[in-house]
Amino acid sequence: MNQPGGQPASSPGDDKDDKEVGINFVDILFALVIGEALLALNRALQMPAAGVAHLVFAAVLTITSWIGYHRSRHRYTGIINFDVRRASNLLPLAKFFLDIVLVVLYWVAVQTTEWGFSAKGQSPSWRWTTMIAASVFAAYVLWDLVAWLSDGAARGPYRNGRRMVSVVFFVVTLIVLGVAAWWSPSGNYEVALIDWLLVLVVLAYRIAKDVA
């Protein structure tokens, strides 16, 4: 059936597809990142301990985030509209933008595994892992803020358990970054220790989020 003007009428199924455009796009990006992680896994046996630890960090960060994204009740499931003249469209766009920023950070985490962006044979570095971790958790805090603002009249106080978990773990990643910068480890196993510490931070964050 056509609408006036010759445009086909939308069906309930079309509306459902429109509302899942953002989710489907983010899922595709997640799939690309996981694919890159699997490619990096092919050279894991040739990597130093720091490279393996960095790859594990990137994989754990990406997979746990994908699970958290699909479990979140604040995940945007409406129709994305780029008409920024309407204030109601700004928060969904901000949330969608943050979703993309986060997946790009996960991709950078995978690509900066030894011999990704870096040249083969260069000394291991703690900088990529710590800076990515701090950036990701900063984005988590912003994402929680946008989700809280999206609740409108139904929103309660900002300082609830789950949101404060993000703030606390963002501070933790900043502390790890600061300690690493002060220590400035250059040895393979010392850098791996920083990476494994951040793996534990990511896992602890997901546990704390579910418990809060």
C-alpha positions as CSV (number, residue, x, y, z in Angstrom):
1,M,0.0,0.0,0.0
2,N,1.2,3.5,-0.9
3,Q,0.9,6.6,1.2
4,P,-0.3,9.9,-0.4
5,G,2.3,11.1,-2.8
6,G,3.3,7.6,-3.9
7,Q,5.5,6.7,-1.0
8,P,5.2,3.2,0.3
9,A,3.6,2.9,3.7
10,S,6.0,1.7,6.4
11,S,5.2,-1.6,8.1
12,P,5.8,-2.5,11.8
13,G,8.8,-4.5,10.6
14,D,10.3,-1.4,8.9
15,D,10.0,0.5,12.2
16,K,11.8,-2.2,14.0
17,D,14.6,-2.2,11.4
18,D,14.9,1.6,11.7
19,K,15.2,1.4,15.5
20,E,18.0,-1.3,15.2
21,V,20.2,0.6,12.7
22,G,22.4,2.0,15.4
23,I,22.7,-1.4,17.2
24,N,23.4,-3.3,14.0
25,F,26.1,-0.8,13.0
26,V,27.9,-1.0,16.3
27,D,27.7,-4.8,16.2
28,I,29.4,-4.7,12.8
29,L,32.2,-2.6,14.2
30,F,32.6,-5.0,17.2
31,A,32.8,-7.9,14.7
32,L,35.6,-6.1,12.8
33,V,37.6,-5.5,16.0
34,I,37.2,-9.1,17.0
35,G,38.3,-10.2,13.5
36,E,41.5,-8.0,13.9
37,A,42.1,-9.7,17.3
38,L,41.9,-13.1,15.7
39,L,44.4,-12.0,13.1
40,A,46.7,-10.8,15.8
41,L,46.3,-14.1,17.5
42,N,48.0,-15.8,14.5
43,R,51.3,-14.1,15.5
44,A,50.9,-14.5,19.3
45,L,53.5,-17.3,19.5
46,Q,56.1,-14.9,18.0
47,M,55.2,-12.1,20.4
48,P,57.1,-11.2,23.6
49,A,55.2,-11.5,26.9
50,A,54.2,-7.9,26.8
51,G,52.7,-8.3,23.3
52,V,50.6,-11.3,24.5
53,A,49.5,-9.5,27.6
54,H,48.5,-6.5,25.5
55,L,46.5,-8.7,23.1
56,V,44.7,-10.3,26.0
57,F,43.9,-6.9,27.4
58,A,42.4,-5.8,24.1
59,A,40.4,-9.0,23.7
60,V,39.0,-8.9,27.2
61,L,38.2,-5.2,26.9
62,T,36.3,-5.7,23.6
63,I,34.4,-8.9,24.5
64,T,33.3,-7.7,28.0
65,S,32.2,-4.4,26.5
66,W,30.1,-6.1,23.8
67,I,28.4,-8.2,26.5
68,G,27.8,-5.1,28.6
69,Y,26.5,-3.2,25.6
70,H,23.9,-5.8,24.8
71,R,22.9,-6.1,28.5
72,S,22.5,-2.4,29.0
73,R,18.9,-1.1,29.4
74,H,20.2,2.3,28.3
75,R,21.4,1.1,24.9
76,Y,19.7,3.3,22.4
77,T,17.0,1.4,20.5
78,G,15.1,4.3,18.9
79,I,15.4,5.8,15.4
80,I,18.5,7.9,15.0
81,N,17.7,11.3,13.6
82,F,20.3,13.8,12.5
83,D,17.9,16.8,12.7
84,V,19.8,18.6,15.5
85,R,17.3,21.4,15.5
86,R,15.3,19.2,17.9
87,A,16.9,18.9,21.3
88,S,15.4,15.4,21.7
89,N,17.7,14.1,19.0
90,L,20.9,15.3,20.6
91,L,21.2,12.8,23.4
92,P,20.6,9.7,21.1
93,L,23.2,11.1,18.7
94,A,25.6,11.6,21.6
95,K,25.1,8.1,22.8
96,F,25.5,6.7,19.3
97,F,28.7,8.8,18.8
98,L,30.2,7.5,22.1
99,D,29.4,3.9,21.1
100,I,31.4,4.4,17.9
101,V,34.3,6.2,19.8
102,L,34.5,3.2,22.2
103,V,34.7,0.6,19.4
104,V,37.3,2.7,17.7
105,L,39.3,2.6,20.9
106,Y,39.0,-1.1,21.1
107,W,40.3,-1.3,17.5
108,V,43.3,0.8,18.5
109,A,43.9,-1.5,21.5
110,V,44.1,-4.5,19.1
111,Q,46.1,-2.7,16.5
112,T,48.7,-1.5,19.0
113,T,49.6,-5.0,20.0
114,E,53.2,-5.7,19.2
115,W,54.0,-5.4,15.5
116,G,50.7,-3.8,14.7
117,F,51.2,0.0,14.5
118,S,54.6,-0.5,15.9
119,A,57.7,-1.9,14.1
120,K,58.7,-5.5,14.7
121,G,61.5,-5.7,17.2
122,Q,60.9,-2.4,19.0
123,S,61.0,-2.4,22.8
124,P,57.7,-3.1,24.5
125,S,55.7,0.0,25.6
126,W,53.2,0.5,28.5
127,R,51.9,3.8,27.0
128,W,49.3,2.4,24.5
129,T,47.6,0.2,27.0
130,T,47.4,2.7,29.8
131,M,46.3,5.6,27.6
132,I,43.7,3.4,25.9
133,A,42.4,2.2,29.3
134,A,42.1,5.7,30.7
135,S,40.4,6.9,27.5
136,V,37.9,4.0,27.5
137,F,36.9,4.5,31.1
138,A,36.5,8.3,30.5
139,A,34.1,7.4,27.7
140,Y,32.3,5.0,30.0
141,V,31.7,7.9,32.5
142,L,30.4,10.2,29.7
143,W,28.2,7.4,28.4
144,D,26.6,6.9,31.8
145,L,26.1,10.7,32.0
146,V,24.3,10.8,28.6
147,A,22.2,7.8,29.6
148,W,21.2,9.5,32.9
149,L,20.3,12.7,31.0
150,S,18.3,10.6,28.5
151,D,16.0,9.4,31.4
152,G,14.4,12.8,31.4
153,A,11.7,13.4,34.1
154,A,12.2,9.8,35.3
155,R,15.8,10.1,36.2
156,G,16.9,9.9,39.8
157,P,20.1,11.2,41.4
158,Y,23.2,10.8,39.3
159,R,25.3,9.2,42.0
160,N,23.8,5.7,42.0
161,G,25.9,2.6,42.3
162,R,26.5,1.7,38.7
163,R,27.5,5.2,37.6
164,M,29.8,5.6,40.5
165,V,31.5,2.3,39.6
166,S,32.5,3.9,36.3
167,V,33.8,7.0,38.0
168,V,35.8,5.0,40.5
169,F,37.4,2.7,37.9
170,F,38.2,5.7,35.7
171,V,40.2,7.1,38.6
172,V,41.8,3.7,39.0
173,T,43.0,3.7,35.4
174,L,44.4,7.2,35.9
175,I,46.3,6.0,38.9
176,V,47.7,3.1,36.9
177,L,48.7,5.5,34.1
178,G,50.4,7.8,36.7
179,V,52.3,5.0,38.3
180,A,53.4,3.6,35.0
181,A,54.6,7.1,33.9
182,W,56.5,7.5,37.1
183,W,58.0,3.9,36.9
184,S,58.5,4.0,33.2
185,P,59.1,0.3,32.8
186,S,61.0,-0.8,29.7
187,G,61.5,-4.5,30.3
188,N,59.3,-7.0,28.6
189,Y,57.9,-8.6,31.8
190,E,57.5,-5.3,33.6
191,V,55.4,-3.9,30.8
192,A,53.4,-7.2,30.7
193,L,52.7,-6.7,34.4
194,I,51.1,-3.4,33.7
195,D,49.0,-5.0,30.9
196,W,47.8,-7.9,33.2
197,L,47.0,-5.4,35.9
198,L,44.7,-3.6,33.5
199,V,43.1,-6.9,32.4
200,L,42.2,-7.4,36.1
201,V,40.9,-3.8,36.3
202,V,38.6,-4.5,33.3
203,L,37.2,-7.7,34.7
204,A,36.7,-6.2,38.2
205,Y,34.9,-3.3,36.6
206,R,32.4,-5.6,34.8
207,I,31.9,-7.6,38.0
208,A,31.3,-4.4,40.0
209,K,28.9,-3.1,37.4
210,D,26.7,-6.3,37.7
211,V,26.8,-6.3,41.5
212,A,26.0,-2.6,41.9
